[in-house]
């Protein structure tokens, strides 16, 4: 192998090593960002679930209160009212 060919081969090998190192650094950075994004997605999903649960509980409580209010406005008998009547009937029958 002549001197120029060896020199060209060594330069190509050196360039390949530099490119490999740079690619490796970039690849590591992309992987690091992907992991960070994955963690951020998990955190955001968890927070969204928590907010949804809280909103559901608030909605259910508001709905219960509204139904109670409507029942009271309409003068409908509640379970408690019916039970009291049953108890009263039992007392009078004995």
Rosetta blueprint (number, residue, H / E / L):
1 X L
2 X L
3 X H
4 X H
5 X H
6 X H
7 X H
8 X H
9 X H
10 X H
11 X H
12 X H
13 X H
14 X H
15 X H
16 X H
17 X H
18 X H
19 X H
20 X H
21 X H
22 X H
23 X H
24 X H
25 X H
26 X H
27 X H
28 X H
29 X H
30 X H
31 X H
32 X H
33 X H
34 X H
35 X H
36 X H
37 X H
38 X H
39 X H
40 X H
41 X H
42 X H
43 X H
44 X H
45 X H
46 X H
47 X H
48 X H
49 X H
50 X H
51 X H
52 X H
53 X H
54 X H
55 X H
56 X H
57 X H
58 X H
59 X H
60 X H
61 X H
62 X H
63 X H
64 X H
65 X H
66 X H
67 X H
68 X H
69 X H
70 X H
71 X H
72 X H
73 X H
74 X H
75 X L
76 X L
77 X L
78 X L
79 X H
80 X H
81 X H
82 X H
83 X H
84 X H
85 X H
86 X H
87 X H
88 X H
89 X H
90 X H
91 X H
92 X H
93 X H
94 X L
